[in-house]
C-alpha cells in the first residue's frame, strides 16, 4: 500500500465520520470490502477490522485514531501508523477551527441550530451501523452449514453477560475488557 492511498482514505474517513471514533467503522468496513489491489490481493478484511477494533478499544486514546494508527502500522510500520493517524485528524482540526471561528458569530442562527439537529441523528446512525457491524462479525457465523451453527454461542454468551454487567454495575471498562480477554483464552476462542 502506498502512503498516498493510505493518506487519502483516512483523510476521507476523518472528514465524514461524524460522531467520533466508532463512526469510522462503517468507512473501514467499506474500505475492507473494496481494498483489493491491482493484483487482487486484499490488504484489509472485515475480520481484520474487528480485530483492530478490539485492539483500539483496549489501548489508551481515541478509538478512531487508534484504528487508523493500527491500520497504517500494520501495512507500513511506524511511518504508516503516523500517516494514517495524522490524515484522520487533519480534516477534524480544519473543520473544528472553522466551526469555532464561525459558531460564535452565528450561534443564535436557526440554520445553525437546524444543522446541528441534523448532525445528531446522522452521528447516531453511523454509530449504530458500526455497532451492528461489530456484532455481526463477532457473533454470527455466516459460513455455517446448519441453522444452529449460525450463532457463535460462546461469543454470544460473553456478549450477553458483559452487556448486562456493564448496564447493571457500571464498573470501569478495563475490568470487563480484562475479563473478556481471560475468558477468550480459557475458552480458546
C-alpha positions as CSV (number, residue, x, y, z in Angstrom):
1,X,0.0,0.0,0.0
2,X,1.4,3.4,-0.8
3,X,1.3,6.3,1.6
4,X,-0.8,8.5,-0.7
5,X,-3.6,5.8,-0.8
6,X,-3.4,5.5,3.0
7,X,-3.4,9.3,3.5
8,X,-6.4,9.9,1.1
9,X,-8.5,7.2,2.5
10,X,-8.0,8.1,6.1
11,X,-8.5,11.8,5.4
12,X,-11.8,10.9,3.7
13,X,-12.7,8.9,6.8
14,X,-11.7,11.7,9.1
15,X,-13.8,14.2,7.1
16,X,-17.0,12.2,7.0
17,X,-17.0,10.2,10.3
18,X,-19.4,12.4,12.2
19,X,-19.8,11.2,15.8
20,X,-16.4,10.1,16.9
21,X,-14.1,7.1,16.6
22,X,-16.7,4.4,16.3
23,X,-18.2,6.2,13.4
24,X,-15.1,5.3,11.4
25,X,-16.1,1.7,11.4
26,X,-18.6,1.8,8.5
27,X,-15.9,3.5,6.5
28,X,-13.3,0.9,7.4
29,X,-15.8,-1.9,6.6
30,X,-16.3,-0.2,3.2
31,X,-12.5,0.0,2.8
32,X,-12.2,-3.6,3.6
33,X,-14.8,-4.5,1.0
34,X,-13.0,-2.5,-1.7
35,X,-9.4,-2.9,-0.7
36,X,-8.2,-5.4,-3.3
37,X,-5.2,-4.1,-5.1
38,X,-4.5,-4.4,-8.8
39,X,-3.3,-8.0,-8.3
40,X,-6.5,-8.8,-6.5
41,X,-4.8,-9.1,-3.1
42,X,-6.9,-7.8,-0.3
43,X,-4.9,-5.9,2.3
44,X,-7.8,-5.4,4.8
45,X,-10.7,-7.7,5.6
46,X,-13.8,-7.3,7.8
47,X,-12.3,-9.8,10.3
48,X,-9.2,-7.6,10.5
49,X,-11.4,-4.5,11.2
50,X,-13.0,-6.4,14.1
51,X,-9.6,-7.4,15.4
52,X,-8.4,-3.8,15.0
53,X,-11.5,-2.6,16.9
54,X,-10.6,-4.9,19.8
55,X,-7.0,-3.6,19.9
56,X,-8.1,0.1,19.5
57,X,-10.6,-0.2,22.4
58,X,-8.0,-1.8,24.6
59,X,-5.4,0.8,24.0
60,X,-5.5,4.3,25.6
61,X,-6.5,7.1,23.3
62,X,-9.2,7.9,20.8
63,X,-10.7,4.9,19.1
64,X,-10.7,6.4,15.6
65,X,-7.0,7.5,15.9
66,X,-6.1,4.1,17.3
67,X,-7.8,2.3,14.4
68,X,-6.1,4.5,11.9
69,X,-2.7,4.1,13.6
70,X,-3.1,0.3,13.8
71,X,-4.1,0.0,10.2
72,X,-1.2,2.2,9.0
73,X,1.2,0.4,11.3
74,X,0.1,-3.0,10.1
75,X,0.8,-2.2,6.5
76,X,3.6,0.4,6.5
77,X,5.0,0.1,10.0
78,X,5.6,3.2,12.1
79,X,5.5,5.8,9.2
80,X,2.3,4.2,8.1
81,X,0.8,4.5,11.6
82,X,1.7,8.2,11.8
83,X,0.4,8.9,8.2
84,X,-2.9,7.2,8.8
85,X,-3.5,8.8,12.3
86,X,-2.4,12.2,11.1
87,X,-4.5,12.1,7.9
88,X,-7.5,11.0,10.0
89,X,-7.1,14.0,12.3
90,X,-6.3,16.8,9.7
91,X,-9.9,17.2,8.5
92,X,-11.3,17.4,12.1
93,X,-8.7,20.0,13.0
94,X,-9.6,22.1,10.0
95,X,-13.3,21.8,10.4
96,X,-13.3,22.5,14.1
97,X,-11.1,25.5,13.6
98,X,-13.5,26.9,11.1
99,X,-16.6,26.0,13.1
100,X,-15.1,27.6,16.3
101,X,-14.5,30.8,14.4
102,X,-17.9,30.9,12.8
103,X,-20.1,29.5,15.6
104,X,-19.7,32.5,17.9
105,X,-21.0,34.8,15.1
106,X,-23.9,32.5,14.2
107,X,-24.7,30.7,17.4
108,X,-28.2,32.3,17.6
109,X,-29.0,31.4,13.9
110,X,-31.9,29.0,13.4
111,X,-30.0,27.5,10.4
112,X,-27.0,26.6,12.6
113,X,-29.3,25.0,15.2
114,X,-31.0,23.0,12.4
115,X,-27.7,21.8,11.0
116,X,-26.7,20.5,14.4
117,X,-30.1,19.0,14.9
118,X,-29.5,17.1,11.6
119,X,-26.0,16.0,12.6
120,X,-27.1,14.3,15.8
121,X,-29.2,11.6,14.1
122,X,-26.5,11.2,11.4
123,X,-23.9,10.5,14.2
124,X,-26.4,8.1,15.9
125,X,-26.9,6.3,12.6
126,X,-23.2,5.9,11.9
127,X,-22.6,4.7,15.5
128,X,-25.5,2.2,15.2
129,X,-24.2,0.9,11.9
130,X,-20.7,0.5,13.5
131,X,-22.3,-1.4,16.4
132,X,-24.3,-3.7,14.2
133,X,-21.2,-4.4,12.1
134,X,-19.1,-5.3,15.1
135,X,-21.9,-7.5,16.4
136,X,-22.3,-9.3,13.1
137,X,-18.6,-10.1,12.9
138,X,-18.3,-11.2,16.5
139,X,-21.5,-13.2,16.9
140,X,-22.6,-14.6,13.5
141,X,-21.0,-17.4,11.6
142,X,-22.0,-16.7,8.0
143,X,-20.3,-19.8,6.8
144,X,-22.4,-22.1,9.0
145,X,-23.8,-25.2,7.3
146,X,-26.6,-25.7,9.8
147,X,-29.0,-23.2,11.2
148,X,-27.9,-23.9,14.8
149,X,-24.3,-23.1,13.9
150,X,-25.2,-19.6,12.6
151,X,-24.8,-18.1,16.1
152,X,-21.4,-18.3,17.8
153,X,-22.8,-19.4,21.1
154,X,-19.8,-18.9,23.4
155,X,-19.2,-15.4,22.0
156,X,-22.9,-14.6,22.3
157,X,-22.9,-15.7,26.0
158,X,-19.9,-13.4,26.7
159,X,-21.6,-10.6,24.8
160,X,-24.8,-11.0,26.8
161,X,-23.1,-11.3,30.2
162,X,-20.9,-8.3,29.6
163,X,-23.9,-6.3,28.3
164,X,-25.8,-7.0,31.4
165,X,-22.9,-6.4,33.7
166,X,-21.9,-3.1,32.1
167,X,-25.5,-1.9,32.2
168,X,-26.2,-3.0,35.8
169,X,-22.9,-2.4,37.6
170,X,-21.2,0.4,35.6
171,X,-17.6,-0.6,36.7
172,X,-14.5,0.6,34.9
173,X,-14.4,-0.8,31.3
174,X,-10.9,-2.2,31.8
175,X,-12.4,-4.8,34.2
176,X,-14.7,-6.0,31.5
177,X,-12.0,-5.9,28.8
178,X,-9.6,-7.9,31.0
179,X,-12.4,-10.4,31.9
180,X,-13.3,-10.9,28.3
181,X,-9.7,-11.5,27.4
182,X,-9.3,-14.1,30.1
183,X,-12.5,-15.8,29.1
184,X,-11.3,-15.8,25.4
185,X,-8.1,-17.6,26.5
186,X,-9.9,-20.1,28.7
187,X,-12.5,-20.9,26.1
188,X,-9.9,-20.9,23.3
189,X,-11.9,-18.6,21.2
